[in-house]
Amino acid sequence: MLLSKIKIIFSNLAFFGGKNKGRNGYLKNVMDMHVLPANNSHQSGRYKQRKNRLAHFRQVLKGKKRPHREGYNGTSRKKLSIFKLTGLAAVSLSFLLLILVGGGQAILNNFSTLPFFKISEVIFSDTSTVSKEKLREASGIILHQTSLVGLNCAQVEASLNTVPWVAQAVVKRKWPSTVNISIVENVPVALLHSKKSNGAQLQYIDRKGVPFLQVGPGSDIDFPVITGLNEINEPAVREKALSEVLVFLDNVGGDNPYLPAQSVSEIHLNQNGEMVVYLVEYPFPIFFGNNNTSTKYTRLVHVLKALYKQQNGKESISQVEYIQMDYLNDKVLVAQK
């Protein structure tokens, strides 16, 4: 039995066209009759299947590809593919035309009614002064009612920018139901004093000198107060004076230990736009003039550093009557009692 199987294996190898070591040529693709299956119909069918498989294997071993059949079936497949592509192009064109003639808005309206796209969360970032409840109210977004599909981000940003403490708002969608809002808050650097018909008024101003909010009861007023600016009649002089004040505020914002922003009580401007600075702990005026403010600030720091030193058991600064920063171009006058 084992011998019969070995014969069959070698016969199959011969059938594939392998070499016969006993001969100097290739075996013919024939098989002995005693190896072939019987001639009944069932065995004949099995033999044909086996023969087809063997033919396929022989082609694989020889590295040949199966011939591509061209005929009715191939042509039909090509026609079917062309038909599908044509149909897809027609549908896409129809959808585009529908959007162009106004149907796109109807589609968006239908999507906006789906509960899946209703806004369920609004995330605010970079907020410390203004409350998130106030920002959410200003945005106009109603949770579980406003749809993310029809949300107008530019309109929400414009609404948020009307909040006094908001300098800039950036609104972004996060699908399917979240809105991310990044807030840049106004940072006050001073209080602007103005005389109104109904009395004096204080307003917060930012680093650009723009008033953005009136000071109300209970508000933080621990800032330098700018006085006299709105009483300057000449617009050019007023603008130049404000620019010098902003330079001074930028310098004291560096929190130098001898002249931090918290030590400045008032910055007064006269009609000529000349600046006079008053400190919180000492009543004497410091005359800055109306130019070279940054250079004068640096000189003032050195003067105060010397005046804070103890002399005869007390600080020299307590004996100062006034300081003249523009006495000469490179000199500072310290007048003492």
Helices and strands as residue ranges (DSSP letters): H 2-16, H 41-61, H 72-100, H 103-112, G 115-117, E 121-125, H 132-139, H 153-160, E 166-174, E 178-185, E 190-196, E 199-205, E 211-214, E 225-227, G 229-231, H 235-252, G 261-263, E 264-269, E 275-279, E 285-289, H 293-307, E 310-311, E 314-315, G 316-319, E 320-328, E 331-336
